[in-house]
Amino acid sequence: MNFRIGQGYDVHRLAEGETLWLGGVLIPHHKGTVAHSDGDVVIHAICDAILGAAKLRDIGTHFPDNSDDFKNIDSKILLKKSQTLLHDKGYRIVNIDCTINAQQPKLKPYIPSMEQTMADVLNIGCDQVSVKATTTEKLGFEGSEEGISVNAIVLIKKG
């Protein structure tokens, strides 16, 4: 099979006094993600999509949240390691698309930086990484600003 698709999803609780890293970019906000690593929910969902596309299980299998090796780790490192695992199976990324579900903060100004940052980490073109953001119209845990979630999909190709 030359092409494969992977889907990823991640969610983190938001709390006062934490930092908010999204797509490898520090976003100024009064709340941030609660996590074992830096809590970059965008990168975590993309890692899951990459790993899933190549049938390499999930992010927790490779980077467990109970390991001191990954405590407070920069998620860009996890993204690069996920790509290395992908390359080891003979695949490369064709494109990535993800949607951030968050009521606040407004993310539109940061999206180009997220796309460029992740493209740089993966050594692919910025036109191969798409990030979108939406609110949930104040519904659910995202709408009440209790948490943030991301859906991601990746297309990979053999060779």
C-alpha positions as CSV (number, residue, x, y, z in Angstrom):
1,M,0.0,0.0,0.0
2,N,1.5,3.3,-1.1
3,F,-0.7,5.7,0.8
4,R,-2.1,5.5,4.3
5,I,-4.2,7.9,6.5
6,G,-3.9,8.3,10.2
7,Q,-6.3,10.1,12.6
8,G,-5.4,11.5,16.0
9,Y,-7.2,13.1,18.9
10,D,-6.0,14.6,22.1
11,V,-7.5,16.6,24.9
12,H,-6.1,18.4,28.0
13,R,-7.6,20.1,30.9
14,L,-7.0,23.8,31.2
15,A,-6.0,25.5,34.5
16,E,-4.8,28.9,35.8
17,G,-1.0,29.2,36.1
18,E,-0.1,26.7,33.4
19,T,1.5,27.5,30.1
20,L,-0.4,27.1,26.8
21,W,1.7,25.5,24.1
22,L,-0.1,24.8,20.8
23,G,1.6,23.6,17.6
24,G,5.0,24.3,19.2
25,V,4.1,28.0,19.9
26,L,3.7,29.5,23.3
27,I,0.3,31.2,23.4
28,P,-0.3,34.0,25.9
29,H,-3.4,33.2,28.0
30,H,-4.4,33.1,31.6
31,K,-4.9,29.3,31.4
32,G,-2.7,26.6,30.1
33,T,-2.8,22.8,29.8
34,V,-2.3,20.4,32.6
35,A,-0.1,17.6,31.5
36,H,3.0,15.4,32.1
37,S,4.8,16.9,29.2
38,D,4.4,20.5,28.0
39,G,0.8,19.6,27.2
40,D,0.9,20.6,23.5
41,V,-2.4,19.1,22.5
42,V,-1.9,20.0,18.8
43,I,1.4,18.1,18.5
44,H,0.1,15.2,20.6
45,A,-2.9,14.7,18.2
46,I,-0.6,14.9,15.2
47,C,1.8,12.4,16.7
48,D,-1.1,10.0,17.2
49,A,-2.1,10.5,13.6
50,I,1.4,9.9,12.3
51,L,1.9,6.8,14.4
52,G,-1.5,5.4,13.6
53,A,-1.1,5.9,9.9
54,A,2.0,3.7,10.0
55,K,0.4,1.2,12.4
56,L,2.8,2.1,15.1
57,R,0.2,2.2,17.9
58,D,-0.2,5.5,19.8
59,I,1.7,8.3,21.5
60,G,1.3,6.7,24.9
61,T,3.0,3.5,23.7
62,H,6.1,5.3,22.7
63,F,6.1,8.2,25.1
64,P,4.3,7.1,28.3
65,D,3.0,9.8,30.6
66,N,4.3,7.9,33.7
67,S,7.9,8.0,32.5
68,D,10.3,10.6,34.0
69,D,12.0,10.6,30.5
70,F,9.0,12.6,29.2
71,K,8.3,14.8,32.2
72,N,7.9,18.4,31.0
73,I,9.4,17.4,27.6
74,D,9.1,19.8,24.7
75,S,6.5,18.1,22.5
76,K,8.4,19.2,19.4
77,I,10.9,16.5,20.4
78,L,8.0,13.9,20.5
79,L,6.9,15.1,17.0
80,K,10.4,14.6,15.6
81,K,10.7,11.2,17.2
82,S,7.3,10.2,15.8
83,Q,8.6,11.2,12.3
84,T,11.7,9.2,12.8
85,L,9.6,6.1,13.7
86,L,7.6,6.8,10.5
87,H,10.7,7.1,8.4
88,D,12.1,3.8,9.9
89,K,9.0,2.1,8.4
90,G,9.7,3.7,5.0
91,Y,7.0,6.3,5.0
92,R,7.0,10.1,4.6
93,I,4.4,12.7,5.4
94,V,2.4,14.0,2.5
95,N,0.2,16.4,4.5
96,I,-1.2,17.1,7.9
97,D,-4.5,18.8,8.8
98,C,-5.8,19.5,12.3
99,T,-8.5,21.4,14.0
100,I,-8.2,23.0,17.5
101,N,-11.4,23.1,19.5
102,A,-11.2,26.0,22.0
103,Q,-13.4,28.8,23.1
104,Q,-10.5,31.0,24.2
105,P,-8.0,32.4,23.4
106,K,-8.6,33.4,19.8
107,L,-6.0,31.5,17.8
108,K,-6.1,32.9,14.3
109,P,-3.1,35.2,14.8
110,Y,-0.9,32.3,15.9
111,I,-1.8,29.7,13.2
112,P,0.9,30.7,10.7
113,S,3.5,30.3,13.4
114,M,2.2,26.9,14.4
115,E,2.2,25.7,10.8
116,Q,5.7,27.0,10.2
117,T,7.1,25.7,13.5
118,M,5.8,22.1,12.9
119,A,6.9,22.2,9.3
120,D,10.4,23.2,10.4
121,V,10.5,20.4,13.0
122,L,9.4,17.8,10.4
123,N,11.5,19.3,7.6
124,I,8.6,19.5,5.3
125,G,7.0,22.5,3.5
126,C,4.7,24.8,5.4
127,D,2.1,24.1,2.7
128,Q,2.0,20.5,3.9
129,V,0.7,21.6,7.4
130,S,-2.8,23.0,7.9
131,V,-4.0,24.2,11.3
132,K,-7.6,25.5,11.9
133,A,-9.3,26.6,15.0
134,T,-12.9,26.7,16.0
135,T,-15.0,27.4,19.1
136,T,-17.8,25.1,20.3
137,E,-20.2,28.0,20.7
138,K,-19.8,27.8,24.5
139,L,-20.9,24.1,24.5
140,G,-19.1,21.3,26.2
141,F,-15.8,21.3,28.1
142,E,-14.1,23.4,25.4
143,G,-16.9,25.9,25.4
144,S,-16.7,26.3,29.2
145,E,-12.9,26.7,28.9
146,E,-12.3,23.6,31.1
147,G,-10.3,22.0,28.4
148,I,-9.0,22.0,24.8
149,S,-9.1,19.3,22.2
150,V,-7.6,18.7,18.8
151,N,-8.5,16.4,15.9
152,A,-5.7,15.6,13.4
153,I,-5.4,13.7,10.2
154,V,-2.2,12.8,8.3
155,L,-1.6,11.3,4.8
156,I,1.6,9.4,4.5
157,K,3.2,7.7,1.5
158,K,5.6,4.8,1.1
159,G,9.0,5.8,-0.2
